[in-house]
Structures are given as structure tokens and as C-alpha cells.
Amino acid sequence: MSDLTHIREDGSAAMVDVGDKPVVRREATARGKIVLQAETVAAITDGSVPKGDVLAVARVAGIQAAKRTAELIPLCHQLPLTKVAVDFEPVEDGIEITAFVKTDAKTGVEMEALTAVSVAALTIYDMCKAIDQTMQIGDVVLVEKTKSE
């Protein structure tokens, strides 16, 4: 019926069998942005948000999300992650978020990187919703994925 790897002949969803693929180093980088008022960016960077250290909590949330991607995205494989890094760049109109994920596995980690960015942004939103009702999450993209034999 389809050449799509996650669709069976009858059209139903299926998890891809990666059992015969070799274990290789795989890396992925994703980015996103949460648009905030300038005052909110300042409150985040100077530590005056009432809920606490926004970026520290968002970093841990992003790392935890990457580790739990297979629980959130039904057809993702559980992967042994060897590195997850979530970083933030405050800019005038928001916070830019970057996630880097690495594994030695039979399938890639792009979903883990995208999930890390998304959950980090949602955490910033949650921690700042009382002081900024104009926030917008967007521009979540896969920047790069690599594999090396």
C-alpha cells in the first residue's frame, strides 16, 4: 500500500524493525524559540521570576523529555542516550533553545532533540505564564542529524 516505513500493508501504523541495522554513533541538534516580552526576558536572566530559576528548570525538563521520548511518541524506539545538552540564548524578544542529543544505537535521535526543545519551551511557558500572557512557542526545527560508522 505504501512505501512509508511506519505503515503496514493494511494501512495501520507499525513500529519499524531496526534489529538488522548496525549500532552506530548518532547525533542530532534541534532549535526552537519562545517569544517573550522584553521584561520577561529580563526577569528570567536576572532571576526575579516568582517560580524560581526558569532556565535551570527548563534545562532539566528538556533533558528528562529527551530521555522519555519513546513514552511520548508512540512509534519511537527506546534509546540509550549518551548525551543530552539543552542550552538557552536570551535575545531581546525571547529565548532561543538548542538541544543536542547523542547515542550509539540502531536508529537516530532527532525526535529526542525535538522533544527536548519542545518541553524546555513549554517549561519556560509554564514558569512565566503569570507574568507574560503574550508568549508564543515556535520555530522548532531539526538543525542537523548525523551518523558515523
TAZIDA-V504023 format. One record per residue. PSI is psi in degrees with one decimal (999 if undefined). BURIAL is + if it has 9 or more other C-alpha atoms within 8 Angstrom, else -. D_LAST is the distance of its C-alpha to the last C-alpha in Angstrom with 2 decimals. Layout:
BEGIN
PSI/BURIAL/D_LAST ; PSI/BURIAL/D_LAST
END
This chain:
BEGIN
-37.9/-/32.37 ; 154.2/-/29.27 ; 0.2/-/25.81 ; 137.4/-/24.78 ; -21.2/-/22.29 ; 16.4/+/24.41 ; 127.7/+/27.67 ; 171.0/+/29.14 ; -35.2/-/31.57 ; 1.9/-/34.52 ; -3.8/-/33.20 ; 159.1/-/32.48 ; 148.8/-/29.44 ; 147.3/+/26.68 ; 132.8/-/23.59 ; 139.0/-/20.58 ; 111.7/-/19.41 ; 11.5/-/15.70 ; -32.8/-/16.36 ; -2.4/-/14.71 ; 150.4/-/11.33 ; 152.5/-/8.44 ; 122.6/-/8.08 ; 162.8/+/5.21 ; 128.4/+/6.67 ; 136.5/+/8.99 ; 150.7/+/12.00 ; 145.2/+/15.21 ; 131.8/+/18.51 ; 156.3/+/21.81 ; 158.2/+/25.31 ; 179.8/+/28.83 ; 143.7/+/32.38 ; 121.6/+/35.54 ; 129.1/+/38.65 ; 160.5/+/41.42 ; 150.4/+/44.84 ; -35.3/+/44.96 ; -34.1/-/47.05 ; -41.1/+/44.39 ; -44.3/+/41.71 ; -42.1/-/44.22 ; -37.3/+/44.95 ; -47.8/+/41.28 ; -27.9/-/40.76 ; 2.5/-/44.05 ; 23.2/+/43.60 ; 11.3/-/46.68 ; 129.4/+/45.30 ; -30.6/-/47.45 ; -9.1/-/44.61 ; -158.2/-/42.93 ; 93.9/+/39.80 ; -49.2/+/38.19 ; -33.1/+/34.89 ; -44.6/-/34.38 ; -42.9/+/34.97 ; -35.8/+/32.84 ; -48.3/+/29.89 ; -40.0/-/30.19 ; -42.3/+/30.69 ; -41.6/+/27.53 ; -45.7/+/25.46 ; -39.8/+/27.24 ; -42.3/+/26.75 ; -42.2/+/22.96 ; -21.2/+/23.11 ; 16.5/-/25.49 ; -41.7/+/24.04 ; -22.8/+/23.84 ; -21.3/-/27.55 ; -37.0/-/28.42 ; 109.0/-/26.45 ; -34.9/-/27.31 ; 9.4/+/24.36 ; 146.8/+/21.58 ; 147.7/-/19.68 ; 128.4/-/20.33 ; 145.4/+/17.27 ; 92.5/-/16.98 ; 135.5/+/16.92 ; -17.0/-/16.18 ; 138.0/-/17.85 ; 124.7/+/20.31 ; 130.0/-/22.37 ; 124.3/+/25.27 ; 155.5/-/27.29 ; 143.9/+/30.53 ; 103.3/-/32.31 ; 132.5/+/36.01 ; 170.4/-/37.44 ; -40.2/-/41.03 ; 20.5/+/40.64 ; -158.3/+/38.13 ; 125.5/+/34.94 ; 136.1/+/31.51 ; 133.5/+/28.77 ; 135.0/+/25.06 ; 135.1/+/22.52 ; 129.7/+/19.00 ; 141.1/+/16.97 ; 146.3/+/13.77 ; 163.5/+/12.35 ; 102.6/+/9.90 ; -176.6/+/10.73 ; -3.4/+/10.85 ; 163.0/-/12.35 ; 173.2/+/12.77 ; 23.1/+/15.29 ; -37.0/+/17.35 ; -34.3/+/20.36 ; -40.9/+/20.32 ; -43.6/+/20.48 ; -39.5/+/23.21 ; -41.4/+/25.07 ; -46.2/+/25.10 ; -45.5/+/26.66 ; -45.8/+/29.09 ; -35.0/+/30.36 ; -43.5/+/30.70 ; -43.0/+/32.83 ; -34.9/+/34.84 ; -41.9/+/35.52 ; -44.6/+/36.84 ; -49.4/+/38.96 ; -42.3/-/40.32 ; -18.2/+/41.22 ; 1.0/+/42.92 ; -25.6/+/44.64 ; -21.6/-/48.00 ; -8.2/-/48.08 ; 107.9/+/46.43 ; 9.7/-/47.02 ; 4.3/-/45.48 ; 146.2/+/41.78 ; 130.4/-/39.26 ; 135.2/+/35.58 ; -174.4/-/33.50 ; 33.9/-/30.89 ; 116.3/+/28.01 ; 152.9/-/25.02 ; 122.1/+/21.24 ; -41.9/-/20.62 ; 144.1/-/16.86 ; 139.9/+/13.71 ; 158.0/-/10.17 ; 141.6/+/6.66 ; 130.3/-/3.77 ; 999/-/0.00
END
